[in-house]
């Protein structure tokens, strides 16, 4: 099967299922993992600005897209000529369902079962303590956060982090006044590359909050990438207990 992946986290997942560049025949420029293997796969544009001509030249049997990450109009155009699987993953349960379905598509059910069990082992072993009112910021100028219908929100909740914007949808912009109730502010490494200097900037406006950098891939990359962050999640939740007791 010749597959074009339009989603970075799914590209890595395909490799982890045992596929190689003879089967994964196209990827986006943001598909960066695994670094030593994706370089063998042709780039077909960005996640939201695909190159249909390059995709057509690859003659894929299957294109895997995502409802959130890819442009709807471009996906609809591809559906006129190719088999397109549009994934929609907003929760950890969606993530497990995706792994199961992918295992069926690839005729690799044992690999899917292994990854699902690993998911259960990681998150089943996390025992959140006090729910910490938290804001997770993904962008600057303007500041943007995550609503309750996102994958990041679901991961936050499983770590004992109470998303103060959980009643909003998608990725709302926020003002400093709306962040005042946050006891913890997480600055994601993606899509905006927050750095240490941004902690100091925010701390002036939010003197009572604990502000930390967060690994964006750990919170937002569903598929097999997230399974590399078991230790990270345990360290994060363990490290948060004392300051908020």
N, C-alpha and C positions, 0 to 999 in steps of 0.2 A: 504494500500500500504506500502511495506517495502522499505525504501530508505536508500542508503548509500551515504553520502556526502563526497566528496574529497576536498572540498573548505571551509575554515574557515568562510568566510562571508556568504556563502550559508547555512552553518549549522545553524548559528544564524537566518537567514531569515526563515528557515523552522520552527524553534521554534516560531518565531514571527507570523507565519501564523496559529499557534495553534496546530502544531503537537507535539507529545510527544515521549518518548523513545520506545514506542511500534511500532512507525512508522518510526522514525529515528533510524535505527538499526546499523549504523556504521559511524565512523568519523575519521579524521586524528588527530594526536597528537597536531596539531596546531589549532584545532577547540576548542577555549577556552571560547567562549561566547555562551549562558549565563552560567556563571561559576557554578551556582548551579544546572544546569540541564544537561550539557554535560557529567558530570561525570557518569551519568547513561547509557551512550552510549559507546559500545565497540570501542576501538582504532584499526584501521586497517593499521597503519604505518604512514609515513609522506606524505606530498603532492607529493613529487617526488620519494619516495621509498616506494611504497605501498606493502602490504602483500596480494597477490592474494589468498593465501590459506585461510586467515581469511575472505576475502570478499566472497569467494565461499561458505564458511560454513554458512554465514548469509542468503544466498538465497534471495538476493534483487530482488524486482520487477523493481527497477530503481536505476541507479547510476548517480549522477550528478557530472560532472567534469568541468574543465575549461581549455581552450586551452593554456593559459599562465602558470597556476599554476601547472599543472600535466604533467607527462612525457608521451609523445606521444606514445611511444612503449607500455608502460604499459596499456594505455587506449585502444589501438588497440587490445591488447590481451583480455581485459575485454569485448570488443564489440563482440567477437566471441561467448560468452556465455550469455551475459546480455544486456538488454536495457540500453544504455548509452547516456545521454544528455550532449554533450560537449558545454558549454557556451563560449561565446567570447564577453567580455564586455570592450569596450574601451572608451565609452562616457556616459554621463548622459542619453542620449536618449537610448542607449543600455541597461542601468540599468533599465529604465522604461519599455522597451520592455520585458526584462527578468521578471520583476515583473508581468506583464500582462500574459505572457505565463505560469509562475509558477502558477498563480491563476487559469488558465484553467486546468492545469495538476492536481492540487490538488482539483479542484471543489470548489474553494474559490475565486470567482471573486470579491466579495465585499471587501475582505481584500486587494486584489491587487489594486483595485481602491482607497482605503483609503491610501495605501502607495505611490501610484503614485501622488495623490493629495498633500500629505505631502511633497513630493519631489518638486513639483511645488511651493508650498507655501514657502519653505525654500529658494530656489534659485531665485524664482521670487521676493523675498523681498530684495535680495542683489543688491545694486546699486554701482558697482565698479566705482571708480573715475579714477585718472590717472593710466595708465598701467605702472606697475613697473617692470623693467628688473630684472628677478629673476632666480636663480639657485636653484633647489630642489635636495639635495644630499641624496642618499639612502644607500651609502656604503663608507667605508674608507679603504685605502691601497689595491687597488687603490680607489680614489674617483670615484664614479659612480653617474650619474644623470638620468633624464627621458627625453625621446624623445617625439615627437609630436604625436605618435600613441599609447599613453598610457592613461589609465583612470586618472592617476594623472595629466597629462597635461591638460585634459579637465576640471578637477576641478579647477586647477590653473587659467585657462582662465576665468572661470565664477566668480572668485574672483578678477579679475583685475590684475592678475599676469602674466606678459609677459615672458614666458619660453624662455630664451636665447638659449636653445638647442632644440627649437621646430621644427627645420628643420631636426634634426637627428631622428633616429628610435630607438625604444626599450630603452635600458639602457646603453648608451655609457660611457666609462671611460673618465675622463677629467683631465687636468693639471691645475695648478694654473694660468698659463697664459691665459687659456680659461675662467677663472672666473672673470677676471678683469672688464668686462663690467657689471657685476651684481651689482645692487644697493641693492638688498636683497638676502640673502642666507638662505634658510630654511634647517635645518638639521632634517631629519625624525627620528622618534623613532623606525622605523622598515623598512627594515629587520635588518639594523645595528642599534644598540641602542645608538644613539648619546646622549651625556650628556652635561651638562654645561661646563665641562672642554674642550670640543672640540670647543666650541665657541671661547675661548681664543686662542687656537692653530691656528684656521683659521684667527682670527682677525689680527694676526701678518702679515699674508700674504696678507690680504685684508683689509687694514686699513680704506678704504673709504666706505666699505659695511656695511649695517645693517645685523647682523647675529642672527638668532633666532632658537629655537627648534620648531619643528612642530609635531603634533600628526599624526603619520603615518596611523592610522586606519581611521581618518577623511578624509584623502586624497585618500586612496586606497581601503577601504572596501565598495564595492558596495553592493546592497541589503539593508536590513533594518537597518544595523548598522550605515550607514552614516546619517540616519535620526535623530540620537541622537545628531548630531553636529550642529544644527541650530544656537544655541547661540554662539558656538565656532567660526563658520564662521563669524557671525556678529561682534563679538568682535575682531577677527583677522583683518577683513577689516576696521573696525572703528579705530583700533589702528594703522593701517598703514597709515592712511590719513595724519596725522600731520607731521611725519618725512620726508615725500616725497613731501610736498607742495612746 
